[in-house]
Amino acid sequence: MEEMGRRGYNHHTPLDPALTTGKAVQDEFVDSYEKQVRILKERGRECRI
């Protein structure tokens, strides 16, 4: 969210409080890395992996 703000985006996506950890670096994921890559590939050429 902080990175999005630095890039000029307005972040308004609700986040489930149960998923927040307060960590500076995300080390737990809802979907595995492999699944995230597959999802991005399925979106087409506009998404960078």
PDB file of N, CA, C and O in Angstrom, chain B, residues numbered from 101:
ATOM      1  N   MET B 101       0.822  -1.175   0.000  1.00  0.00           N
ATOM      2  CA  MET B 101       0.000   0.000   0.000  1.00  0.00           C
ATOM      3  C   MET B 101       0.879   1.255   0.000  1.00  0.00           C
ATOM      4  O   MET B 101       0.589   2.221  -0.706  1.00  0.00           O
ATOM      5  N   GLU B 102       1.943   1.235   0.789  1.00  0.00           N
ATOM      6  CA  GLU B 102       2.837   2.393   0.820  1.00  0.00           C
ATOM      7  C   GLU B 102       3.491   2.614  -0.541  1.00  0.00           C
ATOM      8  O   GLU B 102       3.620   3.752  -0.994  1.00  0.00           O
ATOM      9  N   GLU B 103       3.901   1.530  -1.189  1.00  0.00           N
ATOM     10  CA  GLU B 103       4.519   1.650  -2.511  1.00  0.00           C
ATOM     11  C   GLU B 103       3.531   2.243  -3.511  1.00  0.00           C
ATOM     12  O   GLU B 103       3.904   3.082  -4.331  1.00  0.00           O
ATOM     13  N   MET B 104       2.281   1.812  -3.445  1.00  0.00           N
ATOM     14  CA  MET B 104       1.271   2.349  -4.351  1.00  0.00           C
ATOM     15  C   MET B 104       1.130   3.854  -4.152  1.00  0.00           C
ATOM     16  O   MET B 104       0.994   4.596  -5.125  1.00  0.00           O
ATOM     17  N   GLY B 105       1.162   4.311  -2.900  1.00  0.00           N
ATOM     18  CA  GLY B 105       1.073   5.732  -2.615  1.00  0.00           C
ATOM     19  C   GLY B 105       2.248   6.500  -3.195  1.00  0.00           C
ATOM     20  O   GLY B 105       2.079   7.593  -3.736  1.00  0.00           O
ATOM     21  N   ARG B 106       3.454   5.920  -3.078  1.00  0.00           N
ATOM     22  CA  ARG B 106       4.637   6.574  -3.645  1.00  0.00           C
ATOM     23  C   ARG B 106       4.540   6.686  -5.156  1.00  0.00           C
ATOM     24  O   ARG B 106       5.094   7.612  -5.748  1.00  0.00           O
ATOM     25  N   ARG B 107       3.842   5.755  -5.779  1.00  0.00           N
ATOM     26  CA  ARG B 107       3.688   5.780  -7.234  1.00  0.00           C
ATOM     27  C   ARG B 107       2.505   6.633  -7.687  1.00  0.00           C
ATOM     28  O   ARG B 107       2.246   6.749  -8.885  1.00  0.00           O
ATOM     29  N   GLY B 108       1.792   7.224  -6.744  1.00  0.00           N
ATOM     30  CA  GLY B 108       0.691   8.113  -7.091  1.00  0.00           C
ATOM     31  C   GLY B 108      -0.669   7.444  -7.183  1.00  0.00           C
ATOM     32  O   GLY B 108      -1.631   8.072  -7.624  1.00  0.00           O
ATOM     33  N   TYR B 109      -0.772   6.177  -6.775  1.00  0.00           N
ATOM     34  CA  TYR B 109      -2.060   5.491  -6.804  1.00  0.00           C
ATOM     35  C   TYR B 109      -2.809   5.730  -5.507  1.00  0.00           C
ATOM     36  O   TYR B 109      -2.196   5.880  -4.450  1.00  0.00           O
ATOM     37  N   ASN B 110      -4.128   5.765  -5.582  1.00  0.00           N
ATOM     38  CA  ASN B 110      -4.966   5.851  -4.391  1.00  0.00           C
ATOM     39  C   ASN B 110      -5.459   4.456  -4.063  1.00  0.00           C
ATOM     40  O   ASN B 110      -6.179   3.844  -4.852  1.00  0.00           O
ATOM     41  N   HIS B 111      -5.077   3.955  -2.911  1.00  0.00           N
ATOM     42  CA  HIS B 111      -5.414   2.591  -2.512  1.00  0.00           C
ATOM     43  C   HIS B 111      -6.689   2.596  -1.684  1.00  0.00           C
ATOM     44  O   HIS B 111      -6.735   3.173  -0.597  1.00  0.00           O
ATOM     45  N   HIS B 112      -7.723   1.948  -2.207  1.00  0.00           N
ATOM     46  CA  HIS B 112      -8.986   1.871  -1.477  1.00  0.00           C
ATOM     47  C   HIS B 112      -9.511   0.447  -1.405  1.00  0.00           C
ATOM     48  O   HIS B 112     -10.686   0.235  -1.107  1.00  0.00           O
ATOM     49  N   THR B 113      -8.659  -0.524  -1.674  1.00  0.00           N
ATOM     50  CA  THR B 113      -9.072  -1.918  -1.631  1.00  0.00           C
ATOM     51  C   THR B 113      -9.184  -2.361  -0.181  1.00  0.00           C
ATOM     52  O   THR B 113      -8.229  -2.205   0.580  1.00  0.00           O
ATOM     53  N   PRO B 114     -10.315  -2.905   0.217  1.00  0.00           N
ATOM     54  CA  PRO B 114     -10.434  -3.351   1.601  1.00  0.00           C
ATOM     55  C   PRO B 114      -9.516  -4.549   1.865  1.00  0.00           C
ATOM     56  O   PRO B 114      -9.378  -5.427   1.014  1.00  0.00           O
ATOM     57  N   LEU B 115      -8.902  -4.580   3.021  1.00  0.00           N
ATOM     58  CA  LEU B 115      -8.028  -5.663   3.409  1.00  0.00           C
ATOM     59  C   LEU B 115      -8.598  -6.341   4.642  1.00  0.00           C
ATOM     60  O   LEU B 115      -8.895  -5.688   5.642  1.00  0.00           O
ATOM     61  N   ASP B 116      -8.748  -7.642   4.565  1.00  0.00           N
ATOM     62  CA  ASP B 116      -9.242  -8.411   5.697  1.00  0.00           C
ATOM     63  C   ASP B 116      -8.238  -8.263   6.844  1.00  0.00           C
ATOM     64  O   ASP B 116      -7.082  -8.661   6.699  1.00  0.00           O
ATOM     65  N   PRO B 117      -8.656  -7.701   7.976  1.00  0.00           N
ATOM     66  CA  PRO B 117      -7.742  -7.512   9.099  1.00  0.00           C
ATOM     67  C   PRO B 117      -7.076  -8.810   9.551  1.00  0.00           C
ATOM     68  O   PRO B 117      -5.977  -8.779  10.103  1.00  0.00           O
ATOM     69  N   ALA B 118      -7.724  -9.941   9.324  1.00  0.00           N
ATOM     70  CA  ALA B 118      -7.138 -11.224   9.713  1.00  0.00           C
ATOM     71  C   ALA B 118      -5.881 -11.531   8.908  1.00  0.00           C
ATOM     72  O   ALA B 118      -5.054 -12.338   9.335  1.00  0.00           O
ATOM     73  N   LEU B 119      -5.727 -10.890   7.740  1.00  0.00           N
ATOM     74  CA  LEU B 119      -4.561 -11.147   6.897  1.00  0.00           C
ATOM     75  C   LEU B 119      -3.411 -10.183   7.171  1.00  0.00           C
ATOM     76  O   LEU B 119      -2.326 -10.357   6.616  1.00  0.00           O
ATOM     77  N   THR B 120      -3.620  -9.173   8.011  1.00  0.00           N
ATOM     78  CA  THR B 120      -2.565  -8.203   8.289  1.00  0.00           C
ATOM     79  C   THR B 120      -1.629  -8.737   9.366  1.00  0.00           C
ATOM     80  O   THR B 120      -2.066  -9.369  10.328  1.00  0.00           O
ATOM     81  N   THR B 121      -0.343  -8.475   9.192  1.00  0.00           N
ATOM     82  CA  THR B 121       0.641  -8.957  10.162  1.00  0.00           C
ATOM     83  C   THR B 121       1.453  -7.823  10.762  1.00  0.00           C
ATOM     84  O   THR B 121       2.040  -7.986  11.832  1.00  0.00           O
ATOM     85  N   GLY B 122       1.497  -6.673  10.093  1.00  0.00           N
ATOM     86  CA  GLY B 122       2.307  -5.572  10.568  1.00  0.00           C
ATOM     87  C   GLY B 122       3.765  -5.700  10.164  1.00  0.00           C
ATOM     88  O   GLY B 122       4.582  -4.855  10.528  1.00  0.00           O
ATOM     89  N   LYS B 123       4.108  -6.753   9.409  1.00  0.00           N
ATOM     90  CA  LYS B 123       5.486  -6.955   8.968  1.00  0.00           C
ATOM     91  C   LYS B 123       5.819  -5.988   7.842  1.00  0.00           C
ATOM     92  O   LYS B 123       4.944  -5.610   7.063  1.00  0.00           O
ATOM     93  N   ALA B 124       7.085  -5.588   7.757  1.00  0.00           N
ATOM     94  CA  ALA B 124       7.526  -4.682   6.701  1.00  0.00           C
ATOM     95  C   ALA B 124       7.625  -5.397   5.361  1.00  0.00           C
ATOM     96  O   ALA B 124       7.487  -4.767   4.312  1.00  0.00           O
ATOM     97  N   VAL B 125       7.862  -6.703   5.383  1.00  0.00           N
ATOM     98  CA  VAL B 125       8.013  -7.496   4.162  1.00  0.00           C
ATOM     99  C   VAL B 125       7.022  -8.646   4.220  1.00  0.00           C
ATOM    100  O   VAL B 125       6.932  -9.359   5.219  1.00  0.00           O
ATOM    101  N   GLN B 126       6.280  -8.816   3.132  1.00  0.00           N
ATOM    102  CA  GLN B 126       5.304  -9.905   3.063  1.00  0.00           C
ATOM    103  C   GLN B 126       6.022 -11.232   2.906  1.00  0.00           C
ATOM    104  O   GLN B 126       6.811 -11.409   1.977  1.00  0.00           O
ATOM    105  N   ASP B 127       5.753 -12.175   3.817  1.00  0.00           N
ATOM    106  CA  ASP B 127       6.363 -13.492   3.708  1.00  0.00           C
ATOM    107  C   ASP B 127       5.328 -14.616   3.732  1.00  0.00           C
ATOM    108  O   ASP B 127       5.680 -15.795   3.712  1.00  0.00           O
ATOM    109  N   GLU B 128       4.057 -14.241   3.774  1.00  0.00           N
ATOM    110  CA  GLU B 128       2.964 -15.205   3.684  1.00  0.00           C
ATOM    111  C   GLU B 128       2.043 -14.734   2.571  1.00  0.00           C
ATOM    112  O   GLU B 128       1.788 -13.538   2.433  1.00  0.00           O
ATOM    113  N   PHE B 129       1.542 -15.674   1.777  1.00  0.00           N
ATOM    114  CA  PHE B 129       0.749 -15.318   0.613  1.00  0.00           C
ATOM    115  C   PHE B 129      -0.568 -16.079   0.605  1.00  0.00           C
ATOM    116  O   PHE B 129      -0.641 -17.216   1.072  1.00  0.00           O
ATOM    117  N   VAL B 130      -1.618 -15.441   0.068  1.00  0.00           N
ATOM    118  CA  VAL B 130      -2.917 -16.093  -0.078  1.00  0.00           C
ATOM    119  C   VAL B 130      -2.802 -17.202  -1.118  1.00  0.00           C
ATOM    120  O   VAL B 130      -3.291 -18.313  -0.914  1.00  0.00           O
ATOM    121  N   ASP B 131      -2.142 -16.882  -2.247  1.00  0.00           N
ATOM    122  CA  ASP B 131      -1.888 -17.857  -3.308  1.00  0.00           C
ATOM    123  C   ASP B 131      -0.388 -18.103  -3.390  1.00  0.00           C
ATOM    124  O   ASP B 131       0.407 -17.206  -3.112  1.00  0.00           O
ATOM    125  N   SER B 132      -0.004 -19.300  -3.766  1.00  0.00           N
ATOM    126  CA  SER B 132       1.414 -19.618  -3.901  1.00  0.00           C
ATOM    127  C   SER B 132       2.047 -18.754  -4.995  1.00  0.00           C
ATOM    128  O   SER B 132       1.350 -18.210  -5.851  1.00  0.00           O
ATOM    129  N   TYR B 133       3.366 -18.638  -4.953  1.00  0.00           N
ATOM    130  CA  TYR B 133       4.095 -17.881  -5.973  1.00  0.00           C
ATOM    131  C   TYR B 133       3.767 -18.433  -7.356  1.00  0.00           C
ATOM    132  O   TYR B 133       3.509 -17.670  -8.287  1.00  0.00           O
ATOM    133  N   GLU B 134       3.777 -19.749  -7.489  1.00  0.00           N
ATOM    134  CA  GLU B 134       3.503 -20.379  -8.781  1.00  0.00           C
ATOM    135  C   GLU B 134       2.108 -20.033  -9.290  1.00  0.00           C
ATOM    136  O   GLU B 134       1.924 -19.770 -10.479  1.00  0.00           O
ATOM    137  N   LYS B 135       1.132 -20.033  -8.392  1.00  0.00           N
ATOM    138  CA  LYS B 135      -0.234 -19.695  -8.804  1.00  0.00           C
ATOM    139  C   LYS B 135      -0.323 -18.224  -9.215  1.00  0.00           C
ATOM    140  O   LYS B 135      -1.023 -17.894 -10.172  1.00  0.00           O
ATOM    141  N   GLN B 136       0.378 -17.338  -8.505  1.00  0.00           N
ATOM    142  CA  GLN B 136       0.361 -15.924  -8.864  1.00  0.00           C
ATOM    143  C   GLN B 136       0.949 -15.706 -10.255  1.00  0.00           C
ATOM    144  O   GLN B 136       0.416 -14.915 -11.034  1.00  0.00           O
ATOM    145  N   VAL B 137       2.043 -16.400 -10.574  1.00  0.00           N
ATOM    146  CA  VAL B 137       2.659 -16.290 -11.898  1.00  0.00           C
ATOM    147  C   VAL B 137       1.687 -16.778 -12.963  1.00  0.00           C
ATOM    148  O   VAL B 137       1.550 -16.148 -14.012  1.00  0.00           O
ATOM    149  N   ARG B 138       1.008 -17.898 -12.703  1.00  0.00           N
ATOM    150  CA  ARG B 138       0.040 -18.432 -13.671  1.00  0.00           C
ATOM    151  C   ARG B 138      -1.102 -17.442 -13.896  1.00  0.00           C
ATOM    152  O   ARG B 138      -1.525 -17.238 -15.034  1.00  0.00           O
ATOM    153  N   ILE B 139      -1.601 -16.830 -12.835  1.00  0.00           N
ATOM    154  CA  ILE B 139      -2.687 -15.854 -12.953  1.00  0.00           C
ATOM    155  C   ILE B 139      -2.243 -14.679 -13.819  1.00  0.00           C
ATOM    156  O   ILE B 139      -2.991 -14.233 -14.690  1.00  0.00           O
ATOM    157  N   LEU B 140      -1.028 -14.173 -13.587  1.00  0.00           N
ATOM    158  CA  LEU B 140      -0.530 -13.050 -14.384  1.00  0.00           C
ATOM    159  C   LEU B 140      -0.359 -13.433 -15.845  1.00  0.00           C
ATOM    160  O   LEU B 140      -0.676 -12.641 -16.733  1.00  0.00           O
ATOM    161  N   LYS B 141       0.136 -14.635 -16.107  1.00  0.00           N
ATOM    162  CA  LYS B 141       0.310 -15.088 -17.488  1.00  0.00           C
ATOM    163  C   LYS B 141      -1.041 -15.183 -18.196  1.00  0.00           C
ATOM    164  O   LYS B 141      -1.147 -14.868 -19.381  1.00  0.00           O
ATOM    165  N   GLU B 142      -2.064 -15.615 -17.472  1.00  0.00           N
ATOM    166  CA  GLU B 142      -3.393 -15.754 -18.057  1.00  0.00           C
ATOM    167  C   GLU B 142      -4.015 -14.399 -18.387  1.00  0.00           C
ATOM    168  O   GLU B 142      -4.913 -14.322 -19.227  1.00  0.00           O
ATOM    169  N   ARG B 143      -3.554 -13.341 -17.745  1.00  0.00           N
ATOM    170  CA  ARG B 143      -4.098 -12.000 -17.996  1.00  0.00           C
ATOM    171  C   ARG B 143      -3.591 -11.422 -19.314  1.00  0.00           C
ATOM    172  O   ARG B 143      -4.173 -10.475 -19.843  1.00  0.00           O
ATOM    173  N   GLY B 144      -2.535 -11.976 -19.829  1.00  0.00           N
ATOM    174  CA  GLY B 144      -2.043 -11.508 -21.121  1.00  0.00           C
ATOM    175  C   GLY B 144      -0.758 -10.710 -21.011  1.00  0.00           C
ATOM    176  O   GLY B 144      -0.123 -10.644 -19.958  1.00  0.00           O
ATOM    177  N   ARG B 145      -0.403 -10.115 -22.117  1.00  0.00           N
ATOM    178  CA  ARG B 145       0.898  -9.453 -22.256  1.00  0.00           C
ATOM    179  C   ARG B 145       1.009  -8.156 -21.463  1.00  0.00           C
ATOM    180  O   ARG B 145       2.117  -7.665 -21.245  1.00  0.00           O
ATOM    181  N   GLU B 146      -0.107  -7.595 -21.030  1.00  0.00           N
ATOM    182  CA  GLU B 146      -0.054  -6.320 -20.329  1.00  0.00           C
ATOM    183  C   GLU B 146       0.460  -6.446 -18.910  1.00  0.00           C
ATOM    184  O   GLU B 146       0.844  -5.442 -18.311  1.00  0.00           O
ATOM    185  N   CYS B 147       0.480  -7.649 -18.353  1.00  0.00           N
ATOM    186  CA  CYS B 147       0.950  -7.853 -16.988  1.00  0.00           C
ATOM    187  C   CYS B 147       2.391  -8.319 -16.990  1.00  0.00           C
ATOM    188  O   CYS B 147       2.747  -9.306 -17.634  1.00  0.00           O
ATOM    189  N   ARG B 148       3.216  -7.583 -16.251  1.00  0.00           N
ATOM    190  CA  ARG B 148       4.617  -7.994 -16.110  1.00  0.00           C
ATOM    191  C   ARG B 148       4.730  -9.008 -14.984  1.00  0.00           C
ATOM    192  O   ARG B 148       4.064  -8.897 -13.955  1.00  0.00           O
ATOM    193  N   ILE B 149       5.578  -9.987 -15.198  1.00  0.00           N
ATOM    194  CA  ILE B 149       5.796 -11.010 -14.161  1.00  0.00           C
ATOM    195  C   ILE B 149       7.170 -10.782 -13.577  1.00  0.00           C
ATOM    196  O   ILE B 149       7.590 -11.516 -12.682  1.00  0.00           O
TER     197      ILE B 149
END
